[in-house]
Amino acid sequence: MSTSFESGQRGLFPELLDWLETPVTALRPHGEMVRFEEYTKDDRYVLRAELPGVDPDKDIEVSVSGGVLTVHAQRHEEQREKYRTEFRYGSFTRSITLPTGADEGDMTASYDNGILEVSVGLKEPKQAVQRITVEKKS
């Protein structure tokens, strides 16, 4: 049996019911899930991340070591009004294993309109399988 509530008839707990009807991400400040997109285009591996509200010079660090790309970002935001102040802050780090053939010496990173884009050149992978002749010993 299901019960339907109409607006204005929710009784003592309207806010609780509103929370249950909204997506879980709405409970996080500004839906703080960082969206990542990975794809290959023109022999390049491209990683895009939504990082709105950060200063790329101070708040974003991109590094690579041993075939692992790491993106670290921090956000510090403050809004002051006459009778109230709001602070929003946090950080996140995500490490991603680069695909086979990624050239760590051929990487670029750019930030535009809240989107971080990291591009890595891809080389033809060296032949990973080598056939070895088995000698028969008597």
Residue frames as qw, qx, qy, qz and C-alpha x, y, z in Angstrom:
[[0.000, 0.891, 0.455, 0.000, 0.00, 0.00, 0.00],
 [0.434, 0.131, -0.004, 0.892, 1.39, 3.41, -0.91],
 [0.089, -0.815, -0.436, 0.371, 0.36, 6.73, 0.48],
 [0.404, 0.512, 0.236, 0.721, 0.41, 9.84, -1.63],
 [0.262, -0.637, -0.318, 0.652, 1.07, 13.19, 0.01],
 [0.327, 0.778, 0.308, 0.439, -0.01, 16.38, -1.66],
 [0.323, 0.315, -0.216, 0.866, 1.74, 19.68, -1.12],
 [0.310, -0.436, 0.152, -0.831, 0.64, 21.30, 2.14],
 [0.857, -0.317, -0.062, -0.402, -0.63, 18.02, 3.67],
 [0.650, 0.335, -0.634, 0.250, 2.61, 16.54, 4.90],
 [0.745, -0.585, -0.320, 0.025, 1.98, 16.93, 8.59],
 [0.537, -0.818, 0.106, 0.176, 4.77, 17.37, 11.11],
 [0.614, -0.404, 0.474, 0.484, 7.80, 16.44, 8.95],
 [0.627, 0.760, 0.118, -0.124, 7.61, 18.19, 5.57],
 [0.096, 0.830, -0.532, -0.136, 11.35, 18.86, 5.35],
 [0.502, -0.291, 0.814, 0.032, 12.21, 15.20, 5.99],
 [0.706, 0.442, 0.552, -0.046, 9.89, 14.07, 3.21],
 [0.414, 0.886, -0.143, -0.151, 11.38, 16.68, 0.85],
 [0.190, -0.666, 0.711, 0.123, 14.86, 15.29, 1.58],
 [0.623, 0.001, 0.782, 0.009, 13.70, 11.77, 0.77],
 [0.644, 0.672, 0.355, -0.084, 12.36, 12.95, -2.60],
 [0.243, 0.899, -0.333, -0.147, 15.63, 14.63, -3.65],
 [0.837, 0.340, -0.384, 0.189, 18.68, 12.85, -5.01],
 [0.797, -0.465, -0.154, 0.353, 21.30, 11.79, -2.48],
 [0.560, 0.203, 0.013, 0.803, 23.86, 14.19, -4.00],
 [0.117, -0.772, -0.186, -0.596, 21.67, 17.09, -2.98],
 [0.699, -0.695, -0.152, 0.076, 22.62, 16.40, 0.64],
 [0.692, -0.144, 0.054, 0.706, 26.25, 17.23, -0.19],
 [0.007, -0.778, -0.041, 0.627, 27.15, 20.91, -0.45],
 [0.344, 0.661, -0.350, -0.567, 26.78, 21.88, -4.12],
 [0.960, 0.246, 0.061, -0.121, 26.59, 18.19, -5.12],
 [0.195, -0.814, 0.526, 0.153, 30.33, 17.86, -4.47],
 [0.863, 0.065, 0.466, 0.187, 30.79, 14.83, -6.71],
 [0.003, 0.653, -0.479, -0.587, 33.60, 15.53, -9.16],
 [0.856, 0.428, 0.245, -0.155, 32.72, 14.27, -12.62],
 [0.289, -0.511, 0.663, 0.464, 35.48, 12.70, -14.73],
 [0.812, 0.533, 0.105, -0.216, 35.42, 11.84, -18.40],
 [0.406, -0.478, 0.669, 0.400, 38.12, 9.80, -20.15],
 [0.795, 0.547, 0.237, -0.110, 38.47, 9.21, -23.89],
 [0.558, -0.224, 0.486, 0.635, 41.02, 8.82, -26.70],
 [0.457, 0.851, 0.220, -0.137, 41.14, 11.34, -29.55],
 [0.486, 0.828, -0.256, 0.112, 43.77, 11.80, -32.28],
 [0.771, 0.171, -0.471, 0.394, 46.32, 9.45, -30.63],
 [0.017, 0.394, -0.472, 0.788, 45.92, 11.22, -27.28],
 [0.390, -0.463, -0.772, 0.194, 44.41, 10.10, -24.00],
 [0.105, -0.470, 0.010, -0.876, 42.21, 12.89, -22.62],
 [0.330, -0.446, -0.745, 0.371, 40.95, 13.26, -19.06],
 [0.125, -0.518, -0.117, -0.838, 38.39, 15.98, -18.28],
 [0.339, -0.388, -0.734, 0.442, 37.25, 16.88, -14.77],
 [0.161, -0.799, -0.300, -0.496, 34.59, 19.35, -13.62],
 [0.538, -0.306, -0.412, 0.669, 36.27, 21.58, -11.02],
 [0.027, 0.796, 0.261, 0.545, 34.26, 24.80, -10.85],
 [0.416, -0.885, -0.042, -0.204, 35.19, 27.57, -8.45],
 [0.790, -0.424, 0.120, 0.427, 38.90, 26.84, -8.10],
 [0.148, 0.908, -0.325, -0.219, 41.96, 28.87, -9.03],
 [0.955, 0.251, -0.106, 0.120, 44.10, 26.62, -11.26],
 [0.366, 0.681, -0.443, 0.455, 47.30, 28.47, -10.29],
 [0.220, -0.497, 0.604, -0.583, 46.81, 27.85, -6.56],
 [0.704, -0.138, 0.439, -0.541, 44.26, 25.08, -6.13],
 [0.951, 0.265, 0.014, -0.161, 44.97, 22.39, -8.75],
 [0.219, -0.623, 0.730, 0.176, 47.96, 20.06, -8.86],
 [0.929, 0.318, -0.050, -0.182, 48.44, 17.53, -11.67],
 [0.195, -0.653, 0.726, 0.091, 51.30, 15.04, -11.46],
 [0.926, 0.238, -0.224, -0.188, 52.39, 11.79, -13.07],
 [0.165, -0.608, 0.769, -0.109, 54.65, 9.04, -11.80],
 [0.248, -0.138, 0.959, -0.013, 55.09, 5.41, -12.80],
 [0.139, -0.224, -0.818, -0.511, 52.18, 5.42, -15.24],
 [0.184, -0.652, -0.705, 0.209, 49.73, 6.94, -12.72],
 [0.051, 0.486, 0.146, 0.860, 48.17, 10.36, -13.29],
 [0.298, -0.508, -0.658, 0.470, 47.11, 12.15, -10.08],
 [0.045, -0.603, -0.219, -0.766, 44.80, 15.16, -9.89],
 [0.357, -0.445, -0.602, 0.559, 44.54, 17.02, -6.58],
 [0.020, -0.558, -0.231, -0.796, 42.28, 20.05, -6.08],
 [0.220, -0.387, -0.628, 0.638, 41.17, 22.21, -3.15],
 [0.060, -0.670, -0.411, -0.615, 38.33, 24.66, -2.86],
 [0.251, -0.364, -0.485, 0.754, 38.12, 27.56, -0.42],
 [0.056, -0.537, -0.451, -0.710, 35.06, 29.73, -0.71],
 [0.177, -0.403, -0.585, 0.681, 33.63, 32.32, 1.64],
 [0.051, -0.615, -0.445, -0.649, 30.53, 34.50, 1.32],
 [0.206, -0.285, -0.524, 0.776, 30.02, 37.34, 3.77],
 [0.134, -0.671, -0.469, -0.558, 26.79, 39.19, 4.18],
 [0.198, -0.644, 0.200, -0.711, 25.69, 41.66, 6.81],
 [0.654, -0.444, 0.372, -0.486, 24.42, 39.08, 9.32],
 [0.944, -0.072, 0.319, -0.038, 25.81, 35.80, 8.07],
 [0.112, 0.673, -0.681, -0.264, 28.91, 34.19, 6.64],
 [0.972, 0.108, 0.149, -0.144, 29.09, 30.92, 4.70],
 [0.136, -0.632, 0.730, 0.222, 32.23, 28.86, 4.24],
 [0.960, 0.240, 0.065, -0.132, 32.67, 26.08, 1.72],
 [0.039, 0.721, -0.687, -0.078, 35.90, 24.16, 1.56],
 [0.928, -0.051, 0.360, -0.082, 37.21, 20.74, 0.74],
 [0.090, 0.629, -0.691, -0.344, 39.74, 18.82, -1.25],
 [0.945, 0.138, 0.250, -0.161, 39.89, 15.70, -3.33],
 [0.072, -0.574, 0.746, 0.329, 42.53, 13.54, -4.95],
 [0.911, 0.264, 0.233, -0.216, 42.03, 11.03, -7.73],
 [0.197, -0.530, 0.743, 0.359, 44.69, 8.78, -9.26],
 [0.842, 0.428, 0.119, -0.305, 44.17, 7.11, -12.61],
 [0.641, -0.223, 0.614, 0.403, 46.36, 4.49, -14.27],
 [0.315, 0.624, -0.332, -0.634, 47.36, 5.72, -17.72],
 [0.928, 0.307, 0.117, -0.177, 46.72, 3.43, -20.69],
 [0.786, -0.135, 0.406, 0.446, 49.47, 1.33, -22.25],
 [0.538, 0.440, 0.327, 0.640, 51.67, 3.45, -24.50],
 [0.125, -0.973, -0.191, -0.018, 51.08, 6.72, -22.62],
 [0.596, 0.376, -0.160, 0.691, 54.02, 9.10, -23.05],
 [0.448, -0.738, -0.353, 0.361, 54.62, 10.81, -19.71],
 [0.392, -0.280, 0.156, 0.862, 56.91, 13.30, -21.49],
 [0.046, -0.228, -0.504, -0.832, 54.09, 14.47, -23.77],
 [0.181, -0.616, -0.738, 0.208, 51.46, 15.88, -21.40],
 [0.004, -0.318, -0.046, -0.947, 49.49, 19.13, -21.32],
 [0.152, -0.558, -0.749, 0.322, 46.91, 20.46, -18.87],
 [0.028, -0.291, -0.165, -0.942, 44.49, 23.36, -19.30],
 [0.024, -0.487, -0.731, 0.477, 41.64, 24.87, -17.27],
 [0.108, -0.128, -0.324, -0.931, 38.72, 26.70, -18.88],
 [0.561, -0.280, -0.170, -0.760, 35.28, 27.58, -17.49],
 [0.695, -0.359, 0.434, -0.447, 35.55, 25.13, -14.58],
 [0.984, 0.171, 0.027, -0.047, 36.83, 22.21, -16.67],
 [0.324, -0.657, 0.641, 0.229, 40.31, 20.75, -16.20],
 [0.904, 0.411, -0.035, -0.110, 41.56, 18.92, -19.29],
 [0.416, -0.596, 0.648, 0.230, 44.71, 16.78, -19.23],
 [0.825, 0.520, -0.124, -0.186, 45.99, 15.40, -22.53],
 [0.550, -0.504, 0.638, 0.189, 48.63, 12.66, -22.80],
 [0.490, 0.536, -0.552, -0.410, 50.28, 11.52, -26.02],
 [0.900, -0.075, 0.408, -0.132, 49.98, 7.84, -26.89],
 [0.111, 0.572, -0.742, -0.330, 52.81, 5.93, -28.58],
 [0.843, 0.119, -0.457, -0.258, 52.54, 2.61, -30.31],
 [0.730, -0.546, 0.390, -0.134, 53.14, 0.10, -27.55],
 [0.125, 0.533, -0.825, -0.143, 56.25, -1.98, -28.01],
 [0.775, -0.013, -0.565, -0.284, 55.57, -5.57, -28.82],
 [0.532, -0.564, 0.448, -0.445, 54.97, -7.04, -25.40],
 [0.947, -0.067, 0.302, -0.087, 55.18, -10.70, -26.44],
 [0.216, 0.682, -0.676, -0.177, 58.51, -12.16, -27.45],
 [0.982, 0.034, -0.107, -0.152, 58.73, -15.77, -28.56],
 [0.234, -0.676, 0.697, -0.047, 61.53, -17.75, -26.97],
 [0.748, 0.252, -0.586, -0.181, 62.79, -20.97, -28.49],
 [0.772, -0.470, 0.361, -0.229, 62.78, -23.91, -26.12],
 [0.335, 0.538, -0.771, -0.060, 65.87, -26.07, -26.37],
 [0.955, -0.185, -0.113, -0.202, 65.59, -29.78, -25.89],
 [0.069, -0.667, 0.722, -0.171, 68.29, -31.20, -23.65],
 [0.829, 0.045, -0.534, -0.158, 69.07, -34.87, -23.71]]
